[in-house]
Amino acid sequence: MNIVVFGAAGWLGRAALANLAGRHHVRAFDYGPQAWQAWQDTDGEWTGGEIVHGDIVDFNAVRQATEDMDAVLHMAVYHSDKPGAHGVHDEKPFLINLKGLWNVLESARQCGIKRIVHLGSCQTVHPKGIFFTADVRRPDGGLYGITKRLQEEMCRQFHDAFGLRIIVLRPDYIVDSRLGIGRYKEKLGTEERPYRQGWVCRHDLAEACRLSLESQTIDFDIFHIVGTPGADKTCNVARSREILGLEYRGNLEQYRSP
């Protein structure tokens, strides 16, 4: 397949590109050369396909990137710990997370692309003890959480209204079990990042992305993607193994304290 990957230079994006290598033709979309520098020290240069620079908030740039593609993998997201981020004056969560996704979905509709995989986000354990099925929404009220929940609703609406075949993946906290680091390059299993329920190795999540892109049977579905034992008791992660055929290979238990 010809697959356009939005957010290709990111923490998960680099793992997804490595997983797709040799299997599919990739058009990698991100905002500029500086985006590729963030993970160059861990993932090196990527030369496995076409690189496109553009602003996901710019509809014309997104529309052009989807031309001649068979599928879309959407991973672009705004999430920041900087002062003022996700505050009342921060427009980026709305522009990147919502307008950006709308641009992707509408471009896919216009181009006749039927398979879209969107990276959502959700807790592994519901604060009220409710089992997280595909129909149980994330309950938190922060701006980031709200935009991620609205992204899911947007995906549902495009499926219902236009028949786009969409799979939403719900990871919790994405780590790299091979390198022993988290998305902020902090060491796993330390006081800074102690082991907890809800981790998933980015390489397992990348495999879930590819399996979702290749699915010929799923019209719309939402899967929790969590690699820690015990997640089956709190969220629908078991369905990722049963329906997608995903095998979790990341060794996360090595970072659990004795």
Solvent accessible surface area in square Angstrom, and as a share of the most:
residue,aa,sasa,rsa
1,M,76,0.34
2,N,53,0.27
3,I,0,0.00
4,V,0,0.00
5,V,0,0.00
6,F,0,0.00
7,G,10,0.10
8,A,0,0.00
9,A,1,0.01
10,G,27,0.26
11,W,21,0.07
12,L,15,0.07
13,G,1,0.01
14,R,11,0.04
15,A,2,0.01
16,A,1,0.01
17,L,1,0.01
18,A,68,0.52
19,N,26,0.13
20,L,2,0.01
21,A,59,0.45
22,G,90,0.87
23,R,127,0.46
24,H,36,0.16
25,H,88,0.39
26,V,3,0.02
27,R,32,0.12
28,A,0,0.00
29,F,4,0.02
30,D,16,0.08
31,Y,134,0.51
32,G,3,0.03
33,P,83,0.52
34,Q,101,0.45
35,A,9,0.07
36,W,26,0.09
37,Q,121,0.54
38,A,55,0.43
39,W,21,0.07
40,Q,75,0.34
41,D,109,0.57
42,T,48,0.28
43,D,47,0.24
44,G,28,0.27
45,E,132,0.59
46,W,32,0.11
47,T,126,0.73
48,G,54,0.52
49,G,36,0.35
50,E,70,0.31
51,I,72,0.36
52,V,38,0.22
53,H,91,0.41
54,G,15,0.14
55,D,78,0.41
56,I,14,0.07
57,V,40,0.23
58,D,66,0.34
59,F,52,0.22
60,N,114,0.59
61,A,23,0.18
62,V,0,0.00
63,R,61,0.22
64,Q,136,0.60
65,A,4,0.03
66,T,0,0.00
67,E,70,0.31
68,D,116,0.60
69,M,16,0.07
70,D,71,0.37
71,A,0,0.00
72,V,0,0.00
73,L,0,0.00
74,H,1,0.00
75,M,18,0.08
76,A,16,0.12
77,V,60,0.34
78,Y,32,0.12
79,H,62,0.28
80,S,24,0.15
81,D,107,0.55
82,K,154,0.65
83,P,140,0.88
84,G,63,0.61
85,A,24,0.18
86,H,39,0.17
87,G,29,0.28
88,V,145,0.83
89,H,171,0.76
90,D,18,0.10
91,E,117,0.53
92,K,108,0.46
93,P,0,0.00
94,F,101,0.42
95,L,74,0.37
96,I,41,0.21
97,N,0,0.00
98,L,28,0.14
99,K,78,0.33
100,G,0,0.00
101,L,0,0.00
102,W,102,0.36
103,N,0,0.00
104,V,0,0.00
105,L,0,0.00
106,E,16,0.07
107,S,0,0.00
108,A,0,0.00
109,R,93,0.34
110,Q,83,0.37
111,C,39,0.23
112,G,52,0.50
113,I,4,0.02
114,K,106,0.45
115,R,9,0.03
116,I,0,0.00
117,V,0,0.00
118,H,0,0.00
119,L,13,0.06
120,G,5,0.05
121,S,19,0.12
122,C,5,0.03
123,Q,44,0.20
124,T,3,0.02
125,V,77,0.44
126,H,12,0.05
127,P,100,0.63
128,K,166,0.70
129,G,68,0.65
130,I,82,0.42
131,F,85,0.36
132,F,0,0.00
133,T,56,0.32
134,A,22,0.17
135,D,96,0.50
136,V,34,0.19
137,R,67,0.25
138,R,24,0.09
139,P,56,0.35
140,D,52,0.27
141,G,62,0.60
142,G,43,0.42
143,L,34,0.17
144,Y,44,0.17
145,G,2,0.02
146,I,73,0.37
147,T,0,0.00
148,K,7,0.03
149,R,103,0.38
150,L,78,0.39
151,Q,0,0.00
152,E,8,0.04
153,E,55,0.25
154,M,36,0.16
155,C,0,0.00
156,R,36,0.13
157,Q,115,0.51
158,F,12,0.05
159,H,45,0.20
160,D,108,0.56
161,A,60,0.47
162,F,97,0.40
163,G,39,0.37
164,L,3,0.02
165,R,49,0.18
166,I,0,0.00
167,I,0,0.00
168,V,0,0.00
169,L,0,0.00
170,R,0,0.00
171,P,4,0.03
172,D,36,0.18
173,Y,24,0.09
174,I,28,0.14
175,V,0,0.00
176,D,0,0.00
177,S,6,0.04
178,R,178,0.65
179,L,91,0.45
180,G,10,0.10
181,I,23,0.12
182,G,0,0.00
183,R,75,0.27
184,Y,102,0.39
185,K,87,0.37
186,E,10,0.04
187,K,142,0.60
188,L,11,0.06
189,G,33,0.32
190,T,52,0.30
191,E,170,0.76
192,E,126,0.56
193,R,58,0.21
194,P,76,0.48
195,Y,35,0.13
196,R,97,0.35
197,Q,62,0.28
198,G,0,0.00
199,W,0,0.00
200,V,0,0.00
201,C,2,0.01
202,R,3,0.01
203,H,34,0.15
204,D,10,0.05
205,L,0,0.00
206,A,2,0.01
207,E,28,0.13
208,A,0,0.00
209,C,1,0.01
210,R,26,0.10
211,L,37,0.18
212,S,0,0.00
213,L,2,0.01
214,E,55,0.25
215,S,17,0.11
216,Q,144,0.64
217,T,121,0.70
218,I,16,0.08
219,D,81,0.42
220,F,47,0.20
221,D,21,0.11
222,I,0,0.00
223,F,0,0.00
224,H,0,0.00
225,I,0,0.00
226,V,4,0.02
227,G,18,0.17
228,T,5,0.03
229,P,79,0.49
230,G,32,0.31
231,A,2,0.01
232,D,62,0.32
233,K,172,0.73
234,T,35,0.21
235,C,0,0.00
236,N,7,0.03
237,V,1,0.01
238,A,28,0.21
239,R,74,0.27
240,S,0,0.00
241,R,99,0.36
242,E,131,0.59
243,I,79,0.40
244,L,15,0.08
245,G,52,0.50
246,L,4,0.02
247,E,101,0.45
248,Y,43,0.16
249,R,163,0.60
250,G,21,0.20
251,N,83,0.43
252,L,5,0.02
253,E,76,0.34
254,Q,97,0.43
255,Y,39,0.15
256,R,121,0.44
257,S,80,0.51
258,P,183,1.15
